[in-house]
Amino acid sequence: MRVDWYDLELAFEFVSSGQPGINEAILCRESGKFYCIPNLATTWMSGGRC
């Protein structure tokens, strides 16, 4: 599976933007898309971009 470097960087920055354990980014191994979970309260799909 290939992952776009820009998407990986955005996911990393998203997770790093909050306090530890607050934000999550999950990589779907089938599609290669990142799913971002802000504040562990709401889940939204970014379509590959966090």
Secondary structure, DSSP 8 states (H G I E B T S, - for coil): ----HHHHHHHHHHHHTSSTTT-EEEE-TTT--EEEEGGGT--EE-TT--
